[in-house]
Amino acid sequence: MILVLLLSSLTYERDGKSIVLAGIAVHSLAQTALVCLKLTADPEKQLSSIEYWIMGSLNGINIYSIGSNVILCAVCLLIMFLLYRQIIMLSLDDAEGKMLGVNVNQIRMLVLLIATLATSSVISMTGLISFISLLAPHGARMLLKNNRLSTMLLSGLIGGCLLTFGDILARSVCSTELPVSIFTSIIGAPFLIYLCIRRKPVK
């Protein structure tokens, strides 16, 4: 994330589009590094673990292995909830946010870094489980039709329910455990298409 922010700051137009493009570039570099890691991994032991982590799974997670990650994620979430008013201000134009007394650039960078830290603490355990971070917040906004603290709480509840439901299906559909991302993608991909083609935005 720091590299993404540095690259976007070098562009002429420092806006959301530059962050997205910088993110795509850094993602490509990370994928290249992952491919190199897979090429040097032991095919019998390490390679299968890497592939399974990429697909995303809750298999192997227990209460003894998540202690420090849970604490880190809880601290990040607490900070995010304390900053929820400032986060809501980020949905406004930068000029409007500054008029309301919010240092938009500092808050945006702080929120991005904290969110990245919380997300990475989870992904390091579960692997790459896709679409939950898209389904949960947009689903909460569509249900409550606002950007208040209750929307953030509902977003977390929806995300937890989706992950639990996907894990139940992954463990029960076949005799062998399937990646959770299969089931979250089945729901998430059509929902993403719907968000792209719907006309009336959620306010």
Buried (B, 14 or more C-beta within 10 A) or exposed (E): BEEBBEBBEEEEEBEEEBBEBBBEBBEEEEEEEEEEEBEEBEEEEEBEEBEBBBBBBBEEEEEEEBEEBEEBBEBBBEBBEEBBEBBBBBEBEBEEBBEEEBEBEEBBBBBBBBBBBBBBBBBEBBBEBBBBBBBBBBBBBEEBEEBEEEBBBBBBEBBEEBBEBBBEBBBEEEEEBBBBBBBBBEBBEEBBEEBEEEEEEEE
